[in-house]
Amino acid sequence: QVQLVESGGGLVQAGGSLRLSCAASGRAFSSYLIGWFRQAPGKERAFVAAIRWSDSSTLYADSVKGRFTISRDNAKNTVYLQMNSLKPEDTAAYFCAARTGVAWYSTSLANTYDYWGQGTQVTVSS
């Protein structure tokens, strides 16, 4: 059974940085895609970024491109989301998710992911 545990959320001022971690266990993830999503109160879960474990290729939502960086540490089975130049509109609960396969299809759709973590809250004050 795949388990995903997020950490690293918190309160930060606009313009600041946070690094989120997603610790993955239960599988060898070489054939997985790992994604980050976020959900603000009253809004749908939205795609943020994804990484293909096998070759570390990445994909970003336009709203975070140039500010956020997704990466992975193979030895620690952990995926990171480095968030810089944070804005109040980045405030949300952030979730990591995993799905099998390496193809970049419908990567931004939450319902294509099989496994989810519990989430970590990020609050950006103005």
C-alpha positions as CSV (number, residue, x, y, z in Angstrom):
1,Q,0.0,0.0,0.0
2,V,1.4,3.4,-1.0
3,Q,1.6,6.0,1.8
4,L,2.3,9.7,1.2
5,V,3.0,12.0,4.1
6,E,3.3,15.8,3.6
7,S,5.1,18.2,5.8
8,G,6.6,21.6,5.8
9,G,3.6,23.8,5.7
10,G,3.2,26.9,7.8
11,L,2.6,30.6,7.9
12,V,4.8,32.9,5.9
13,Q,4.7,36.5,4.7
14,A,4.2,37.4,1.1
15,G,7.5,37.2,-0.7
16,G,8.8,34.5,1.5
17,S,9.6,30.8,0.9
18,L,8.6,27.4,2.1
19,R,9.7,23.9,1.2
20,L,7.1,21.1,1.3
21,S,8.1,17.5,1.6
22,C,6.2,14.4,0.5
23,A,7.6,11.2,2.0
24,A,6.5,8.2,0.0
25,S,6.6,4.5,1.1
26,G,5.2,1.2,0.2
27,R,6.5,0.8,-3.4
28,A,9.4,1.4,-5.7
29,F,8.4,4.6,-7.3
30,S,10.5,4.4,-10.5
31,S,7.3,4.0,-12.6
32,Y,5.3,6.6,-10.8
33,L,4.3,10.2,-11.4
34,I,4.1,12.3,-8.2
35,G,2.0,15.5,-8.2
36,W,1.3,18.4,-5.9
37,F,-2.2,19.9,-5.7
38,R,-3.7,22.6,-3.6
39,Q,-7.1,23.4,-2.4
40,A,-8.3,26.7,-1.0
41,P,-11.5,27.0,1.0
42,G,-14.6,26.8,-1.3
43,K,-12.5,26.0,-4.3
44,E,-11.7,22.8,-6.3
45,R,-8.4,21.0,-5.9
46,A,-6.0,22.5,-8.4
47,F,-2.9,21.1,-10.0
48,V,0.4,22.7,-9.0
49,A,3.3,20.6,-10.3
50,A,4.3,17.0,-11.1
51,I,7.5,15.0,-11.5
52,R,8.1,11.8,-13.2
53,W,10.2,9.7,-10.8
54,S,12.2,7.8,-13.5
55,D,13.8,10.8,-15.1
56,S,12.8,13.8,-12.9
57,S,11.1,15.5,-15.8
58,T,8.6,18.1,-14.5
59,L,5.4,19.9,-15.3
60,Y,4.0,23.1,-13.7
61,A,0.8,25.1,-13.6
62,D,1.2,28.5,-15.2
63,S,0.3,30.2,-11.9
64,V,3.5,28.8,-10.2
65,K,5.9,28.6,-13.1
66,G,9.1,30.4,-12.2
67,R,8.3,30.5,-8.5
68,F,7.9,26.8,-7.5
69,T,10.3,24.0,-8.1
70,I,9.4,20.3,-7.8
71,S,12.2,17.8,-7.2
72,R,12.8,14.3,-5.8
73,D,15.4,12.6,-3.6
74,N,15.7,9.0,-4.6
75,A,17.6,7.9,-1.5
76,K,14.9,9.4,0.8
77,N,11.9,8.5,-1.4
78,T,10.8,12.0,-1.0
79,V,9.4,14.7,-3.3
80,Y,9.9,18.3,-2.5
81,L,8.1,21.5,-3.6
82,Q,10.2,24.5,-3.1
83,M,8.0,27.6,-3.1
84,N,9.5,31.0,-3.5
85,S,8.0,34.5,-3.9
86,L,4.9,33.3,-2.2
87,K,1.7,35.3,-2.7
88,P,-1.5,35.5,-0.6
89,E,-3.3,33.6,-3.4
90,D,-1.0,30.6,-2.8
91,T,-2.8,30.1,0.6
92,A,-4.3,26.6,0.5
93,A,-4.0,23.1,1.8
94,Y,-1.3,21.3,-0.3
95,F,-1.5,17.6,-1.1
96,C,0.8,15.3,-2.8
97,A,-0.5,12.5,-4.9
98,A,0.8,9.5,-6.8
99,R,-0.2,7.5,-9.8
100,T,1.4,4.6,-11.8
101,G,2.7,5.1,-15.3
102,V,5.1,7.5,-16.8
103,A,3.0,9.1,-19.6
104,W,2.1,12.8,-19.3
105,Y,-1.6,12.5,-19.9
106,S,-4.2,14.4,-18.0
107,T,-1.5,15.2,-15.4
108,S,-3.4,18.1,-14.0
109,L,-6.6,16.1,-13.3
110,A,-6.8,15.1,-9.7
111,N,-9.0,12.1,-10.5
112,T,-6.2,10.4,-12.4
113,Y,-4.2,9.9,-9.2
114,D,-4.5,6.8,-7.2
115,Y,-2.9,7.8,-3.8
116,W,-3.1,10.9,-1.7
117,G,-1.6,12.3,1.4
118,Q,-3.4,14.1,4.2
119,G,-2.2,17.5,3.2
120,T,-0.3,20.4,4.8
121,Q,-1.6,23.9,5.2
122,V,0.2,26.9,3.7
123,T,-0.9,30.4,4.7
124,V,0.7,33.4,3.1
125,S,-0.1,36.7,4.8
126,S,-0.1,40.0,3.0
